[in-house]
Amino acid sequence: MDRLDPQTTYGTTGPVTHGGQGAFPGGAPTGAFDPWRYRDDTTVGGADLTGYKVEATDGGIGKVDSASHEVGSSFLVVDTGPWIFGKKVMIPAGVVNHVDHDDRKVYVDRSKDQIKAAPEYDEQSHADPVYRDKLGGYYNDTYSALPQDPLR
């Protein structure tokens, strides 16, 4: 078994990526995280994602109810069905890891628990800058919650 370098900080947004988009489920993109912009290689394009299933790193969370492709303001609203008692959640576009148009699935790089713990979605204030800052900040902070070095 290879030993991990004790001088390396594990669980950072640095070298644990592949092509800048995460080498493993939950991996962070390189550079500054922009919650409101789809990553360049997600294959979203201008596709209508309404009705696509949404997969977290540990299973399905629901279907896309609506999607925004506005520059600097993109997001998904996901109807969670019975998973969170029929509530909807708003997921910033930067959390989307990739899209499989053949299977009509959107893959996000967060766990079900991380999504469930996000600030509650409110249709009336989803465009409010304070809410968006809070939600974007929450998802940015979840990158620091990557698994730590198991040998510590």
N, C-alpha and C positions, 0 to 999 in steps of 0.2 A: 504494500500500500504506500502510495506517495505521501510524503509529509507536506503539509502546507507551510508556506513561508510565514514565520511569525511576524515579519516586518510588514506584511501586506494587511491592509484593512479590508475585511470582507464585508459584503452587504452594501457596497457603495454603488454609485451609478457609473463608475469608471469602466474598467476593462471587461466586465461581464456581458458584453454585448457582441452582436454579430451584425455587421452592416449598419450599426447604429440603431438597431431596433430591438435588441434583446435576444440573447442566445438561448434562453430557456423561458418557460412560462413564468411570467412575473418579472422578467428582466426589464431593466429601465433603458430607455433610449439614451444615446450619448448626447452631450451638450445640454443646453437648457431645455427643460420640459416645458412645452407650450400646450396647456390643456385644451385650448380652443382651436387647434389646427390638427387635421389628420396628418399622420406621418406620410412621408413621400412614397413609401412602398407598400401601403396598406391595400392598394388596388380598389379604393373606394371610387375614385373618379367622381363623376356626377351622378352615379347610380342612385336610384330610389331604393333605400334600404328598408322601407316600411314592410313589415311582415317577416323580415329575416329573423331567424332564431339568434339569440345572443348566448355565447359560451364564455364563462369565466374560466380561470385556470383549473378549477375543480368541478366544473359541471355547468349545466344550463341554468340561465336565470330568467328567461322569458323571451318575448318577441319585441322587435322595434315597433313602437307605436307611431313615432315620427322621428325625422332626422333633419338636421340643418347642415347646409353646406356653405353657410355664409363665411366669408374670409375673416379669420380671427375670431369667429364666434360659433364654430361648429360643435354640434353635440348630438346625442341620441337620447330619446325618451323611450324607456323600456317598460312595457307592461309586464310585471313579474308574475301575474296570475296568482295561483295559490302559494307560491314560494314565500312572498312577503305579504300574505293576506290581501292580494289584489291591488297592492300599491304600485305606483309608477316610480321609477328612479331616473334621474338625469345623469348621463355619463358623458363627460367631455370627450371630444373627438381624439385627443391625444392619448387616450387610454386604449383606443382601438389598435390591436396588434396587426391583424390582417382580416380580409374578407374573402370568403369562398362563395363566389356567385353561383357556381354549379349546385352546391348544397344549400344555398341561401342562408349562410351563417356568418355572423360577425363574431370574431374572437377578440376578447379584451384581455389585457395582461394584469388583471386583478382577481383576487379570490372572491367567492360569494360573500364571505364574512366582511371583506373590505368594502364591497359594494353595499351591503346591508347597513354598515356603520356610517356610510356617507351622510352628509347633511340631507335632511328630508326634502324631497321635491315638492314644490308648490307651483302649480300652473300659473298663479297670479303674479308670482315674483321671480319666475325663472329668468327673466331678462334684466332683473335688478342687478346693478354692478356689485352691490354688497354681497348678495347671494352668490353671484358668479365668482367673486374673489374667494369667498369661503369655500365653495365647492372645488374650485381649481386648486386652492391651497391644500385642501384635504387630500386630493389625489396626488399632488406633488409630494406631500409628506409621506404617503404610503410607499414611495420608492425607498425611503430610508428604513422601511420595515422588512427588507429582504432577509432571508435566512442568514444567520450568523455562522461563523466558522464552527463546525461540529467538534473540533478537537480542543476548543477552549474550555 
